[in-house]
Amino acid sequence: MQKFVERMITERDDLKGKIKRANEAIANPPFGSDEEDMKMLSMQVQAMETYLFWLEKRIAKKGGK
Protein backbone atom coordinates (compact mmCIF):
# COMPACT_ATOMS: atom_id res chain seq x y z
CA MET A 1 0.00 0.00 0.00
CA GLN A 2 1.28 3.46 -0.83
CA LYS A 3 2.50 5.68 2.01
CA PHE A 4 -0.06 8.41 1.38
CA VAL A 5 -2.89 5.87 1.66
CA GLU A 6 -1.41 4.65 4.95
CA ARG A 7 -1.34 8.27 6.18
CA MET A 8 -4.98 8.74 5.16
CA ILE A 9 -5.93 5.58 7.07
CA THR A 10 -4.09 6.83 10.17
CA GLU A 11 -5.81 10.20 9.81
CA ARG A 12 -9.19 8.48 9.43
CA ASP A 13 -8.66 6.40 12.56
CA ASP A 14 -7.59 9.47 14.57
CA LEU A 15 -10.59 11.42 13.28
CA LYS A 16 -12.98 8.64 14.29
CA GLY A 17 -11.57 8.81 17.81
CA LYS A 18 -12.02 12.58 17.96
CA ILE A 19 -15.61 12.30 16.76
CA LYS A 20 -16.33 9.62 19.37
CA ARG A 21 -14.87 11.71 22.20
CA ALA A 22 -16.72 14.84 21.05
CA ASN A 23 -20.02 12.95 20.92
CA GLU A 24 -19.37 11.65 24.44
CA ALA A 25 -18.80 15.23 25.60
CA ILE A 26 -22.06 16.31 23.95
CA ALA A 27 -23.94 13.48 25.68
CA ASN A 28 -22.33 14.29 29.04
CA PRO A 29 -21.21 17.95 28.95
CA PRO A 30 -18.09 18.79 30.96
CA PHE A 31 -18.52 20.99 34.02
CA GLY A 32 -18.75 24.63 33.05
CA SER A 33 -19.99 23.99 29.51
CA ASP A 34 -23.02 25.96 28.47
CA GLU A 35 -25.59 25.41 25.75
CA GLU A 36 -23.66 27.52 23.25
CA ASP A 37 -20.48 25.46 23.83
CA MET A 38 -22.36 22.26 23.13
CA LYS A 39 -24.03 23.70 20.03
CA MET A 40 -20.65 24.74 18.63
CA LEU A 41 -19.18 21.34 19.44
CA SER A 42 -22.12 19.70 17.71
CA MET A 43 -21.50 21.81 14.60
CA GLN A 44 -17.81 20.86 14.74
CA VAL A 45 -18.76 17.16 14.87
CA GLN A 46 -20.94 17.63 11.78
CA ALA A 47 -17.98 19.13 9.93
CA MET A 48 -15.68 16.32 11.08
CA GLU A 49 -18.21 13.71 9.94
CA THR A 50 -18.38 15.32 6.50
CA TYR A 51 -14.59 15.32 6.32
CA LEU A 52 -14.54 11.68 7.44
CA PHE A 53 -17.03 10.75 4.70
CA TRP A 54 -14.83 12.20 1.95
CA LEU A 55 -11.63 10.85 3.47
CA GLU A 56 -13.13 7.35 3.46
CA LYS A 57 -14.17 7.81 -0.19
CA ARG A 58 -10.59 8.73 -1.10
CA ILE A 59 -9.21 5.74 0.81
CA ALA A 60 -11.64 3.37 -0.90
CA LYS A 61 -10.76 4.76 -4.33
CA LYS A 62 -7.10 4.00 -3.70
CA GLY A 63 -7.86 0.46 -2.54
CA GLY A 64 -7.37 1.03 1.19
CA LYS A 65 -9.52 -0.47 3.91
C-alpha positions as CSV (number, residue, x, y, z in Angstrom):
1,M,0.0,0.0,0.0
2,Q,1.3,3.5,-0.8
3,K,2.5,5.7,2.0
4,F,-0.1,8.4,1.4
5,V,-2.9,5.9,1.7
6,E,-1.4,4.7,5.0
7,R,-1.3,8.3,6.2
8,M,-5.0,8.7,5.2
9,I,-5.9,5.6,7.1
10,T,-4.1,6.8,10.2
11,E,-5.8,10.2,9.8
12,R,-9.2,8.5,9.4
13,D,-8.7,6.4,12.6
14,D,-7.6,9.5,14.6
15,L,-10.6,11.4,13.3
16,K,-13.0,8.6,14.3
17,G,-11.6,8.8,17.8
18,K,-12.0,12.6,18.0
19,I,-15.6,12.3,16.8
20,K,-16.3,9.6,19.4
21,R,-14.9,11.7,22.2
22,A,-16.7,14.8,21.0
23,N,-20.0,12.9,20.9
24,E,-19.4,11.6,24.4
25,A,-18.8,15.2,25.6
26,I,-22.1,16.3,24.0
27,A,-23.9,13.5,25.7
28,N,-22.3,14.3,29.0
29,P,-21.2,18.0,29.0
30,P,-18.1,18.8,31.0
31,F,-18.5,21.0,34.0
32,G,-18.8,24.6,33.0
33,S,-20.0,24.0,29.5
34,D,-23.0,26.0,28.5
35,E,-25.6,25.4,25.7
36,E,-23.7,27.5,23.2
37,D,-20.5,25.5,23.8
38,M,-22.4,22.3,23.1
39,K,-24.0,23.7,20.0
40,M,-20.7,24.7,18.6
41,L,-19.2,21.3,19.4
42,S,-22.1,19.7,17.7
43,M,-21.5,21.8,14.6
44,Q,-17.8,20.9,14.7
45,V,-18.8,17.2,14.9
46,Q,-20.9,17.6,11.8
47,A,-18.0,19.1,9.9
48,M,-15.7,16.3,11.1
49,E,-18.2,13.7,9.9
50,T,-18.4,15.3,6.5
51,Y,-14.6,15.3,6.3
52,L,-14.5,11.7,7.4
53,F,-17.0,10.8,4.7
54,W,-14.8,12.2,1.9
55,L,-11.6,10.8,3.5
56,E,-13.1,7.4,3.5
57,K,-14.2,7.8,-0.2
58,R,-10.6,8.7,-1.1
59,I,-9.2,5.7,0.8
60,A,-11.6,3.4,-0.9
61,K,-10.8,4.8,-4.3
62,K,-7.1,4.0,-3.7
63,G,-7.9,0.5,-2.5
64,G,-7.4,1.0,1.2
65,K,-9.5,-0.5,3.9
